[in-house]
């Protein structure tokens, strides 16, 4: 059965599946569908599925279930692509989605947000033998009364999260972002700004695991960023199990907060905190045996202490390219080029290429965390790249200019990013009318991907030219994304600050003191 551009709204049932019930031999494909305001006294406010359901470019919003699955309950196969599950409520588990039985849940390029569960799994609850895969998806601002504000996984099946962001979720007891009771893997993902509410009962255990809580399973976190999460203990990660490990590799766990103790990592038994190497741990209080202080230590981990915490120098959670938000590595971050290249996927969370020479020293080493920094500019001078296409923007003395970084990005296929620290970058090489970027304005020519340039903010990062040419020229077919900079001092017949003949996106950008005869 195919359902296209159709709405299921304000339906009610005393049983399950107020909007749609799918029998065990049934198949429904939804496209551009809206399921909203449906109320089931049982489970599955919008959909109760025992067959096969796909949703593409659809919305499951503001539905309610007295029991499980405020938006969707499924025990078989459900696939979501470019779909929003938002504002749903469940009296028990799975505010957005409840997956059980031997079902398979696949969520891609979607948003699970603002859902509420009375008990566990504000966004997604996975149980029994169900298998779940979440890819390039945002799970944010969900709430659970007890555990797992974003996700709960208590299944003998697996739960895999890749290239996704879990942020702003809240739980009443444990696991503000995610609670794991099975086999869970996070790869190239961000867990940020989740929290567990404080325990007001002095006879109750403290709330734990602001980002992730491992209650009785195996949790493996690779190439991910865990930051800005809050709990009573284990603001970043808490491992309750004394027999099941939390494995960390190439991952940032820093900048989290604990009201009582152990801000970044906490464990009932430190032998079940396992370093796979090349992690950045801000404060090892509560994890000093598993992650001894060092820069780096014997496991190639960069580890700080309560007295001397390590700052990964992360930007705010924001749109740095790709389908999900990330924390960029700011200029000087110790996470840059500090990872392990073995087994690393081809792209970071955003889809930008991995194993990049981010510090311009001629050695391509993966960054720690979910974000792979691109070309790094460490010089305010103006000089062209010596050999565009060799993936090295630095000169023999290690100096990398903005112009050289752009020339390298133009020569590389695919998306690229350039990070600018505070300061004024002045273009001095004369050559108006030249479109290779070696002189005059900064020409954006790559037709195979976007170039993203990220500054520290328009108040502190200025790109200027002293009236000899415009500042930027985006040629036909190329695309430039500018964030956090000021464009100043350009002069041209057309487009004094910027001439766009391709694609141009400006975010938190100031364009001032430029001049042109036409525009």
N, C-alpha and C positions, 0 to 999 in steps of 0.2 A: 504494500500500500504506500502510495506517495502522497504527501501533504505539502502543498506549496502555497506560500503567501496566505496563510489561514490563521485565524485567531481562536483560541479556546479560553474563554474568560468567564469568571463568576459562576462556575459550576460547583455543586456541593454533593457530597455523598456521606452516608454514615459508615461506609466501608473504606475501600482503598482506591486510589487513582481517580480523583474528582474530575480531572480534565480528560485523561486517556488511560484506559487499561489495555495492556498488550498481553494476549494469551501466549502460552508456551510455544505454539507453532506460528505465532504472528510476527510480522515484520512491518515496521513503519519507518519511512524516511521523511523527516521534516526538513523543509528548506524555507527560510524567511518566515518562520512561524513564530507566533507569540502565544505563550501559555501564561496567563496572569490571573490573579485573584481567585484561584480555585481553592476549595477547602475540603479536605478529607478528614473525617473523624478518626480514621485508621491511619494508613501510611500512604505516601506518594501523593502529595498535595496536587501536583500537576499531572505526573505520570507514575503509574505503577507498572513496571515492566517485568514480565517473565519470559519474554521472547527476545526480539532484536530491534533496537531503536537506534537511529542515527539522527542527529540534529546538526544542521549546518546553517550558519548565519541566522540563528534564531535566538529568542529570548524566553527564559523561564523566570518570571519575576513575580514577587509578592503573593506567592501561594503559601498554604498552611496545611500541616498534617498534625493530628493529635498525637501520633506516635512517631514513626521514623520517616525521614526523607521529605522535608518540607517542600522541596521542588520535585525531586525524582527519587523513587525507590526502585532499585533494580536487583534482580537475582540472576540475570543472564548477561546479555551483551548490550552495552550502550556506548556510543561514540559521539563526542561533541567536538565540533570544529567551528572556530569563529563564532562561538555561542556564549551568551551571558546568562549566568545563573545568579540572581541577585534578589535580596530582600525577602527570601523565603524563611519560614519558621517551622521547626519541628518540636513537638513537645518532649521528645526523647532524644534520639541520635540522628545526626546527619541533617543539619539545617538546610544545606543546599542539595546534597546528594547522599543517599545511603545505598551502598553496594554490598551485597551479601551473596550467600549460596556459593556456587562455583562460577560466579559471573566475572565478566571482563569489562572494565571501565577504562576508556581511552579519552583523554581530554587534551586537545591541541589548540593553541592559538586562541584561548578562551579566557574568560574572566569569571571567577567565583567570588562574589563580594557581598558584604552586608547581610549575610545569612545568620540565623540564630538557632542554636540547639539548646533545649532545656538541660540536656546532660552532656553528651560528648560529640565532638566533630562539628564545629560550627559551619565549616565549609563543606568538608567531605568526611564521611565515615565509611571505612572499608573493613569488612568482617568476614567470618566463616573461612572459606577458601578462595575468596575473591582476589583477583589480580587487578591492579590499577597502574596506569601510566599517565603521567602529567608532563606535557612538553610545551615549552614556549607559552606558558600560561601564568596569569596573575591570580593569586589567592589572597585577598586582602579584606581587612575590616570585618571579618566574621567573628562571632562570639559563641562560646560554649559555656554553659553553667558550671561544668566540672572540668573536663580535660580536652585538650586539642582544639584551640580556638580556630585554627585553620584546617588542620587535618588530624584524624585519628586513624591509625592502621593497626588493627588487631585481627590479622588473618594469617592462615598458613600459606597463602599466596604472597606474591611480592608486591611492593609499592615502589615505583621508580619516578623520581622527579628530575627532569633535565631542563636546563635553560629557562627556568621559571623563577618567579619572585613570590615569596611568602611574607607579607608585610601587614602591620597594623592590626593583627588579630589579637583576641583577648580570651583567656580561659580563667575559670574561677579557681582552679586548683593547680593543675600541672600542664605544661606544654602550651605556652601561648601561641606559638606558631604551629608546631607539629608534635604529636605524641605517637611513639612507635612501640608496638607490642608484637612485631613480626620481623620480617626482613625488609628493610627500607634502605634505598640508595638515593643520595642527592649528588648530582653532577652538574657543574657549571650553573649553580643556582645561588640566589640571594635570600637570606632569612634576616629580616630587618624590622625593627620597630614593633615587635610583638611583645606582649606582656601577660603576666599572670597576676591577678589581683592579690593584694596582701591578705594573709590569713589573720582574721580578727579574733579567732578563738585560741586562747593560750593553750588549750588542750589538743589542738589540731596541729598536724605537722606543717611546717612552712611551705608556702607555694614554691614550686621548683620548675626550672627549665623554661625560661622566658622565650627562648628561640626554639629549642628542641628538648623533649623529654623522652628518654629511653627507659620504658618501664620493664620490659622483659623481651628483648629482641636484639637483633644485630643491626646496628645503624652504621652505614658507611657514607662518609661525606668527602667528596673529592672536588677540588677546583671550585670551591664555593666561598661565599662571604657571609659570616654570621656576625652581625653588629647591631648595636642600639636596641637590644632586647632587655627586658626587665623582669626580675623575679625576686622572691625572698632569698633563695639560694640558686646558684647556677643560672645567672642571667642569660648566658649564651646557651650552654648545653648542660643538662643534668643527666647522668647515667645512674638510675636507681638499681640496676641489676648488678649482682655480684658474680654472675656467671656468663653474661652475654656482653659482647664488646661494643664500644663506639670507636670506629676506625676513622682517623683523619689523615688526609693527604693533600698537599698543595692548597691548604685551606686557611682563610683568615678567621680567627675567633678573637675579636678584640672590640673594645669600646662598648661592652655590655655592662649592665648594672645589676648588682645584688643588694637588696636592702639589708640582708644579714651577713652573708659571706659568699665567697667564691664567685666573683663577678662574671668570669668568662667560662670556666670549666669546673664541674663538680661531679664527684662520683662516690658511690657507696664503697667501691673498691677500686683503687687507682690502677690495679692490674688490668681492669677492663676499659681503661682509656688507652688506646693504642695509636702510636704515631707511625704513620706510613712515610713520614719524612716531609720536609720542606713546608711546614706550617708556620704561620705567624700567630702567636698567642700573646695577647696584650698583657694579661696578668695571670700568672700561674698559681695564684692562691687557690688551694684545693686540688691542684693538679701538679704539684712540684716534683713528685716522683716520676710520673708519666712524662711530664714535660719540664725537665730541669732548665734553669735559666741558661741562656747562651745566645750569641749573636755571630754565627749560629752555634747550636750545641752539637752533640755527637750524631744526632739524627738529622742534622741540617735544618732544624727548626729554629726560628727566631723567636725567642721567648723572653718576656719581661716579667717583672715581679710587682708586688704591691708598692714597694719603694721606688721602683724604676720601671714603670709600665712601658710597653712598646706601642707607639702610635703608628698605625698603618697609613695615616694621612689619606683618608677617604673623603671624597666629595659627598654631598648630600644624595640621598636616593632620588634619582631623577632620570629623565629620558636621555640616555646617552647613545641612542641608536638601538635598532632591533625592536622586537615586539614587547619586551618587558623592561622595567626600570632596573638600574644598577647603581652601585657606588663606584665612581671613577677613582682610579689611583691618582692622587695629586702629585705635583712636582716634588721629587725627593722621596717618594714613598719607598720604604725598605722592602715592600713586597714586589717591586719591579725587578724582573730578571733574577728572581731568587727561588724559582720552583725547580721541578724535576721534569725534564722533557719526555721521559719514558712513558709510553701509553697515553699521551695527551691527545684529546680529540683535535680535529682540524680547526675548530672555531671556539670562541668564548661564548658566554651567555648571550651576547647580542648577535652572534653570527659573524663577528670580526675574526680574522685569522689569528691563530695561536702561534706560539713559539716565535716571538717577534723580538728584535733587538730594541727593547724599549728604552734602554739607557744610552744607546748610541756608542757602545764600546766595541762594536764589531762582532760580538758574540750573541747569537740568537738563543735566548733562554726564556722559557715560559714564566709569566708572572704568577705569584701566589694569589688565589682568589678567583672570583667569577669573571673579573674584568681584565682583559689583556690590553695594556696601554700601548698606544701606537708610537709614532715618532715623537721623541721628546726634544723640545727646543730648550737649549741651555745657554744660548747666546743672544744678546740684543743687537748684535751686528747684522749687516746685510751682506750675505755672500751666497753665490750659487753652489749647487751640488756639483762635485767633481765628476761623478760617474752615475747619472740617473739610471736606476734599474738594478743596482747592486744591493739594494735593501739597507744601505748605510747612508744616513744623512749627515753623519759627523765627519769632520776633516781629520787630518793626521794628528791633530792636537786634541781630538775629542770634542770639538765645538760643533754644535748643530744649530743652524739658523732656521728661522721660519721659512725662508725661501727654499733652502735646501730640503727641508722636510716636505714641502709641497711638491717640489720637483720629483722626489722619490715616490710620493704617493701617486702622482700622475703616472709614473712609470710602472707601478705595481697594479696588477689586475685585482678587482674586487674592492670591497669597502676598506677604508683606512680611517685612522683618527690621529689627531695631533693635539698634544696637551701643552698649554701655555701657562707658565706661572705668572705671578704679578710682575708688572713692569711695562715699559714702553718699547715696542718693536718698530724701529724706524727704517723704512725702505729708502735706500740711498743710491742704488744702482740705476743709472739713467738708461732709458731705452723704450720710450713710448711707442706703441704700435706693434711691439714684438709679442707673440702669443705663445711662446714656449715657457714663459715664467722665469727665464734666466735674468732678465733685466726689467726695469719699469714696474708695472703692476704685477700682482700675484695672479697668474693665470691658472684656472682650474680646468683641466683638459681630459681627465680620465673618463671614458665612456662606459666602463665596465662596473662601476660601483660608486657609492657615495663617499665624499670626504667630509668628516666631522672635525671641526676645530673647536676645542673647549678651553675657554679662558677661566680665570679665577673670579670673574665678575667685571662688568663694564667700568666700575669705579677704579679698578686696579690694573686691568689688562687692556692696553691700548695698542692698536696697530695703526701706524700713521705713515704718511708720505708728505714731503714738504712741497706740495703743489706742482710736482713735475709730471704726475700721471694720476690716474685713479688708483684706488687701493686694491680692489678685487675685480677680476673679470671671469665670469663663469661662462665658458663656451658652450655652444649648442651640444646637447646630449650629455653634458656633465652635470653633476649635482653637488652643491655645497650646503652644509649645515653649520651655522655659526652659533655658538653659545657663549655667553658671558664675556663679551669683549666690546670695546669701543672702536669704531672705524672713523678715522679723522684725517683731515688735511689733504684730501684728494682733489684733483682738478682735471677735467676732461671735457670734451665736446658733449659726450653723453655719459651719464652716470659718474658723477664726481667721486662718490664713495664706492659704489658697486655698480657694475654693468652685468646684468643677468640675461644671458641668452639661452640658459638651460634651466636647471632647477635650483631654487634658493630658498632656504628656511632660516629665519632669524629668530632666536629665542634669547631673551634677556640681553639684547644688543642695543647699543647707542650708536647712531650714525650722525655725527655733527661736524661742523666747520669744513664741509666739503663744498665744491663749486662745480657747476656744469652749465653749458649753454642750453642743453636740453635734458632736463631731469637729473 
